[in-house]
């Protein structure tokens, strides 16, 4: 398999947010990204990028996989954007596009956790090579996080959304799978019934919120899990705690 085909394989399951204030560059480069990635989002500056990033999370309960951002932009530059992204998700994969005279900022960006750089003027080889390395790292990271060991020999397979105990499959409904996967992804965080409802039924806008729906779903899920994994704290909400 050629390097380009391997990149297509890696990127076809990933989401990308491209942040660039130069309209012509943004449009021309976006054509390449659109052919590679499963989902492509565009932003004109750092503030716009944060809005897109947070909106995506609200709708999907997950973060955008990869961010590519220019440094010099109005309202919020790439450095400030990267810092804000790492506050939200410390494991966010961020690539920075810089002009030659931006090199003084590179050490700071490396220190805060940026994964890679591309220098303007962009060349196809440079873009493909940098994307390949980043996507390969993302695949490796996701594979290492695919399986989650739980108490009493339970194992959660994040990729296939399956729960097993000693290799015996535990039958879960689609709603139970989605809820448990959300809890696994956000361990130790508290969520109200409304927040859980919005994350689970974001693609059913006609469905009206009911706390009883969430309570019933959690009650059914608890019966299939080791005890004390899903907690309910008064005035805080529900949370998942892996006790291993």
PyMOL commands that set and color helices and strands:
alter all, ss='L'
color gray80, all
select helices_A, chain A and resi 3-11+23-36+46-60+78-88+100-112+124-144+151-153+174-185+193-200+211-223
alter helices_A, ss='H'
color red, helices_A
select strands_A, chain A and resi 15-19+39-43+66-70+93-98+116-119+147-150+154-157+162-165+168-170+230-233+237-240
alter strands_A, ss='S'
color yellow, strands_A
deselect
rebuild
show_as cartoon
